[in-house]
Amino acid sequence: MNMTQTFYQAGTLDEFLSRIGRVIILEGREIAVFRTSDDHVFALENRNPHPKGGPIAEGIVSGHILYDPLYDWQIDLSTGMVQAPDEGQVRTFPVKVEQGMVWIGL
């Protein structure tokens, strides 16, 4: 298990619009980045845990929950956990915002 983590610059905070997902590619990984209305930033793998898969970046953000438009699932942005009655989890990545820059850890 790799215990070291590298943070990559993802862009300025202003580049991430509130409640709208944006896909970025870091180290060959497709990551959906979401900025909530209270200015928290979350990064999740842009892969729906539903058996049929699909992207999550087009989901609708309300609070810290992502509403998936394909399967009507609710995903907690901080943990990646799909809310009951559905089950599953999206991989999350640590995010830090420093001096107006968004950094994502891989």
C-alpha positions in Angstrom: 0.0 0.0 0.0 1.4 3.4 -1.0 1.4 5.6 2.1 2.6 8.7 0.3 0.1 10.9 -1.5 0.9 13.5 -4.1 -1.4 16.5 -4.5 -2.0 17.8 -8.0 -3.1 21.3 -8.9 -6.6 21.0 -10.4 -7.3 24.7 -11.1 -8.4 27.9 -9.3 -11.5 27.8 -7.1 -13.2 30.2 -9.4 -12.9 27.6 -12.3 -15.3 25.3 -10.4 -18.8 26.6 -10.5 -21.1 26.1 -7.5 -23.2 22.9 -7.7 -21.9 22.0 -11.2 -19.6 19.0 -11.8 -16.5 19.4 -13.8 -14.4 16.5 -15.2 -10.6 16.8 -15.0 -7.9 14.2 -15.9 -5.1 13.6 -13.4 -2.5 10.9 -13.9 -4.8 9.2 -16.4 -7.8 9.2 -14.0 -11.1 10.8 -14.8 -12.2 12.8 -11.7 -15.4 14.6 -11.2 -15.0 17.8 -9.1 -17.9 19.4 -7.3 -18.0 22.7 -5.5 -21.0 23.1 -3.1 -22.9 26.2 -2.4 -21.0 26.5 0.9 -17.7 26.4 -1.0 -16.6 22.9 -0.1 -14.9 21.1 -2.9 -15.1 17.3 -3.4 -13.4 15.0 -5.9 -14.8 11.6 -6.8 -14.0 9.1 -9.5 -16.2 9.9 -12.5 -17.7 6.4 -12.4 -21.1 5.5 -11.2 -21.2 2.5 -8.9 -24.5 1.3 -10.5 -24.1 -2.0 -12.2 -24.7 -0.3 -15.6 -22.0 2.3 -14.7 -21.8 5.7 -16.4 -20.4 9.1 -15.4 -21.4 11.1 -12.3 -20.2 14.5 -13.3 -23.6 15.5 -14.7 -25.3 14.9 -11.4 -27.2 17.6 -9.5 -25.7 18.9 -6.3 -27.8 19.8 -3.3 -26.0 20.4 0.0 -23.4 17.7 0.1 -25.4 15.1 -1.8 -25.1 14.3 -5.5 -28.3 13.3 -7.2 -27.5 11.0 -10.1 -29.6 11.7 -13.1 -29.3 8.3 -14.7 -30.4 6.0 -11.9 -31.9 8.4 -9.3 -29.3 7.5 -6.7 -28.1 9.8 -4.0 -24.4 9.9 -3.3 -22.7 11.5 -0.3 -20.0 13.8 -1.7 -17.8 13.5 1.4 -17.8 9.7 1.7 -18.8 8.5 -1.8 -21.5 6.3 -0.1 -24.7 5.7 -2.0 -27.7 6.4 0.2 -30.2 3.7 1.1 -32.2 2.0 -0.2 -29.5 1.7 -2.9 -26.0 0.4 -2.2 -22.5 1.2 -3.5 -19.6 3.6 -3.1 -17.7 6.0 -5.4 -14.0 6.4 -4.8 -13.2 9.8 -3.3 -10.0 11.7 -3.3 -8.7 14.3 -0.8 -9.0 17.9 -1.7 -7.4 21.0 -0.3 -7.9 24.6 -1.2 -4.9 26.9 -0.6 -4.7 30.5 -1.7 -7.5 30.1 -4.2 -6.0 27.0 -5.8 -7.7 23.5 -5.7 -5.4 20.5 -5.1 -6.4 16.9 -5.4 -4.5 14.0 -3.8 -3.9 10.8 -5.6 
